[in-house]
């Protein structure tokens, strides 16, 4: 089986795992993930973090985002833009209630009136990256659109994968364009790779 077929099979299997989590477990896991994130020393020392808003099946980072902003950490979220060839850019938000609007896929994202981050800012971000499946080497498989691989390839910041523990697989096929993670945070704890 070639890498593309393996990736498609893994995506289907692990998207099903993630979406079938019990709502009570999901809520507890989301809280544990946020608490674990707050305990990462690199995040506590950061000036800015690139986060994401859940699609409803990904971990919900809203508790962490509020804590980070209250602690003086700037939060940047992805926003779809057709100006740069149907890609995403990172945008600072200051208020989750007023700065977010429904985006291209129905996921909340920063409004169009907010300014996109410069390359200097992208290089200082600690990246919190969602995904469909991960392995014990720091490899990550997303939805297959390359959104985060494109964003991460332009930054030298620390990359932290945010997953539920049920999303771990023994191994993931890796290709040249895939950006490895430095760390993974789940409800079970923190794993470092570098």
SVG drawing of the C-alpha trace seen along z (x, -y; Angstrom):
<svg xmlns="http://www.w3.org/2000/svg" viewBox="-22 -46 38 48">
<polyline fill="none" stroke="black" stroke-width="0.4" points="0.0,0.0 1.5,-3.4 1.8,-6.3 -1.2,-8.2 -3.5,-5.1 -2.1,-4.5 -2.7,-8.2 -6.2,-8.1 -7.0,-4.9 -5.5,-6.4 -7.4,-9.7 -10.7,-7.8 -10.0,-5.6 -8.8,-8.3 -11.4,-10.9 -14.0,-8.2 -12.1,-7.6 -12.0,-11.3 -15.6,-12.1 -17.0,-9.1 -15.5,-10.3 -18.1,-10.4 -19.1,-14.1 -18.3,-13.9 -14.9,-12.3 -14.2,-15.0 -15.0,-17.8 -12.7,-16.3 -9.9,-15.7 -10.2,-19.2 -9.7,-20.6 -6.7,-18.2 -5.1,-19.3 -5.4,-23.0 -4.0,-22.4 -1.1,-20.4 -0.5,-23.2 -0.3,-25.8 2.4,-23.7 4.7,-23.7 7.6,-26.0 8.1,-27.3 4.5,-28.4 4.7,-30.1 7.8,-32.1 6.2,-32.8 5.2,-36.2 2.9,-34.8 1.2,-31.5 -0.5,-30.3 -3.6,-28.4 -6.8,-27.1 -10.5,-27.0 -12.0,-23.5 -14.1,-22.2 -16.2,-20.4 -14.2,-17.2 -10.7,-18.6 -9.6,-19.5 -11.2,-22.7 -8.5,-25.2 -10.8,-28.0 -9.8,-27.7 -6.1,-27.8 -6.7,-30.8 -8.4,-32.8 -5.7,-32.0 -2.9,-32.9 -4.5,-36.2 -5.0,-37.1 -1.3,-36.2 -0.1,-38.6 0.5,-36.0 -0.7,-37.2 -2.9,-34.7 -2.9,-34.3 -5.5,-32.2 -5.7,-31.0 -7.9,-32.9 -8.7,-31.8 -7.6,-34.3 -8.2,-34.1 -5.7,-37.0 -2.7,-34.6 -3.9,-31.8 -6.6,-30.2 -4.4,-29.7 -4.4,-30.6 -2.7,-33.4 -2.3,-33.9 -4.1,-36.9 -3.9,-38.2 -7.1,-38.3 -7.7,-40.2 -11.3,-39.2 -12.8,-35.8 -16.3,-37.2 -15.9,-40.1 -12.9,-39.3 -14.2,-36.0 -16.6,-35.3 -17.7,-32.1 -15.0,-31.2 -14.9,-29.3 -15.7,-25.9 -17.9,-27.2 -15.1,-27.3 -14.7,-30.6 -11.8,-32.7 -10.5,-36.3 -12.6,-38.9 -11.3,-40.6 -10.7,-43.9 -7.8,-42.4 -4.2,-42.6 -2.3,-39.4 0.9,-38.6 4.2,-39.6 7.0,-37.0 8.9,-38.3 5.8,-37.5 5.4,-34.0 9.0,-33.2 8.4,-33.9 5.1,-31.9 4.8,-28.8 2.5,-26.8 -0.4,-24.7 -1.3,-22.4 -4.3,-20.2 -4.2,-16.9 -6.0,-13.7 -3.3,-11.2 0.2,-11.3 3.0,-8.9 5.7,-8.5 8.3,-10.2 6.5,-13.5 5.0,-12.9 1.5,-14.3 -1.2,-13.7 -3.7,-16.4 -6.8,-16.5 -4.7,-16.4 -5.0,-20.0 -1.5,-21.0 -2.8,-24.1 -0.5,-23.7 2.5,-22.3 2.4,-25.5 2.2,-27.7 4.8,-25.8 7.3,-25.7 7.5,-29.5 8.3,-29.6 11.1,-28.5 8.8,-28.5 8.3,-25.5 5.6,-23.1 3.3,-21.5 0.7,-18.9 -2.6,-19.0 -4.4,-15.6 -6.6,-13.3 -4.6,-10.2 -6.9,-8.0 -5.3,-9.6 -1.9,-7.9 -0.8,-5.4 2.3,-3.2 3.7,-4.9 2.7,-7.5 4.2,-7.6 6.2,-10.8 6.9,-12.8 9.4,-15.7 6.8,-18.4 5.5,-17.1 6.6,-19.3 7.6,-17.3 6.4,-18.3 8.7,-19.2 6.2,-18.1 2.7,-16.6 0.2,-17.4 -2.8,-15.1 -5.0,-14.7 -2.5,-12.0 0.5,-14.4 3.3,-15.9 5.7,-14.1 8.9,-15.8 10.8,-14.8 13.7,-17.4"/>
</svg>
